[in-house]
Amino acid sequence: MKGDTREILLSFMSDPYRSDEAASLTRETLLILEKYELGIKILTKGGLRSTRNFDILARNRWKYGATVIFANDDFRKEWESNAASIEERLEDIRQAHRLGISTWVSVESVVDPSQTLIVMYLLKGSVDL
């Protein structure tokens, strides 16, 4: 598969940064995948744990994304109690973007359209896709 132009998504059905153990395994996985010059796209709600791998993402020009469906952390606590805070996820996206990592945001599922629009406003200029 070396050089295959298709992207591998880590992960839509689970979170590669849901715990410290998962974050360590994700780093090991990325180091292995790096050898094969593949395209990688990450999606997480894991917050600061994900920044540990920004060095790998930046040097490989891989993509980093976060699911952010609320701007209000009280809503997050109600709907996504095990996810990182909204502020952590917003800052992760901003930091990745500053480092030259291509960023993207998943704003689904839309629970409150006004919250979705606020998220889009807050991340304006920090999201590539």
C-alpha positions as CSV (number, residue, x, y, z in Angstrom):
1,M,0.0,0.0,0.0
2,K,3.0,2.3,0.1
3,G,2.1,5.6,-1.6
4,D,-1.6,4.7,-1.9
5,T,-3.3,8.1,-2.2
6,R,-6.5,7.1,-0.3
7,E,-6.8,8.4,3.3
8,I,-7.1,6.3,6.3
9,L,-9.6,7.8,8.9
10,L,-8.7,7.3,12.5
11,S,-11.6,7.2,13.6
12,F,-15.3,7.9,13.1
13,M,-16.7,5.0,15.1
14,S,-14.3,5.2,18.1
15,D,-11.9,7.8,19.4
16,P,-8.2,7.3,19.0
17,Y,-7.6,9.6,22.1
18,R,-10.4,8.4,24.5
19,S,-7.8,7.5,27.2
20,D,-4.1,7.8,27.9
21,E,-3.7,4.1,26.8
22,A,-5.5,4.7,23.6
23,A,-3.4,7.8,22.9
24,S,-0.2,5.8,23.4
25,L,-1.5,3.1,21.0
26,T,-2.5,5.7,18.5
27,R,1.0,7.2,18.5
28,E,2.5,3.8,17.9
29,T,0.1,3.2,15.1
30,L,1.0,6.6,13.5
31,L,4.7,5.8,13.7
32,I,4.1,2.5,11.9
33,L,1.8,4.1,9.2
34,E,4.4,6.9,8.7
35,K,6.7,4.3,7.1
36,Y,4.2,3.6,4.3
37,E,3.7,7.2,3.2
38,L,-0.1,6.9,3.5
39,G,-2.6,9.7,4.0
40,I,-4.0,9.9,7.5
41,K,-7.0,11.8,8.8
42,I,-7.8,11.9,12.5
43,L,-11.1,12.7,14.2
44,T,-11.4,13.0,17.9
45,K,-13.2,14.4,20.9
46,G,-10.1,13.6,23.0
47,G,-8.8,17.1,23.6
48,L,-5.3,17.7,24.8
49,R,-4.2,14.0,24.5
50,S,-4.2,14.5,20.7
51,T,-1.7,17.3,20.8
52,R,1.0,14.7,21.7
53,N,1.0,13.6,18.1
54,F,1.0,16.9,16.4
55,D,4.7,16.5,15.6
56,I,3.9,13.3,13.5
57,L,0.9,14.9,11.8
58,A,2.9,18.1,10.9
59,R,5.9,16.3,9.4
60,N,3.6,14.0,7.3
61,R,1.1,16.7,6.3
62,W,-1.7,14.6,7.8
63,K,-5.1,16.0,8.7
64,Y,-6.5,16.6,12.2
65,G,-10.1,17.0,13.1
66,A,-12.3,17.3,16.1
67,T,-16.0,16.8,16.6
68,V,-17.5,19.9,18.1
69,I,-21.2,20.2,18.2
70,F,-21.7,22.7,21.0
71,A,-20.0,26.0,21.9
72,N,-21.6,25.7,25.4
73,D,-19.8,23.3,27.7
74,D,-22.9,22.8,29.8
75,F,-24.5,21.2,26.8
76,R,-21.4,19.1,26.3
77,K,-21.6,17.9,29.8
78,E,-25.2,16.8,29.2
79,W,-24.7,15.2,25.8
80,E,-21.0,14.2,25.7
81,S,-20.1,13.7,29.3
82,N,-16.9,11.6,28.5
83,A,-15.6,14.0,25.9
84,A,-13.0,16.7,26.4
85,S,-14.2,20.2,27.1
86,I,-15.3,22.4,24.3
87,E,-12.5,24.8,25.0
88,E,-9.9,22.0,24.8
89,R,-11.2,20.9,21.4
90,L,-11.3,24.5,20.1
91,E,-7.8,25.1,21.2
92,D,-6.6,21.8,19.7
93,I,-7.9,22.8,16.3
94,R,-6.4,26.3,16.6
95,Q,-3.0,24.9,17.7
96,A,-2.9,22.3,14.9
97,H,-3.8,25.0,12.4
98,R,-0.9,27.3,13.7
99,L,1.5,24.3,13.2
100,G,0.4,24.0,9.6
101,I,-1.6,20.8,10.1
102,S,-4.6,20.7,7.8
103,T,-7.6,21.0,10.1
104,W,-11.3,19.9,9.8
105,V,-14.3,19.9,12.1
106,S,-17.2,17.5,12.3
107,V,-20.3,19.4,13.5
108,E,-22.6,16.4,13.6
109,S,-25.0,15.6,14.9
110,V,-26.7,18.9,15.0
111,V,-28.6,19.1,18.3
112,D,-29.0,22.8,18.4
113,P,-28.4,24.7,15.1
114,S,-27.6,28.0,16.9
115,Q,-24.8,26.2,18.8
116,T,-23.4,24.8,15.5
117,L,-23.3,28.3,14.0
118,I,-21.5,29.6,17.0
119,V,-18.9,26.8,16.7
120,M,-18.4,27.7,13.0
121,Y,-17.9,31.4,14.0
122,L,-15.4,30.5,16.8
123,L,-13.3,28.4,14.5
124,K,-13.4,30.8,11.5
125,G,-9.8,31.1,10.2
126,S,-8.6,27.9,12.0
127,V,-10.3,25.2,9.9
128,D,-9.3,24.2,6.4
129,L,-12.3,21.8,5.7
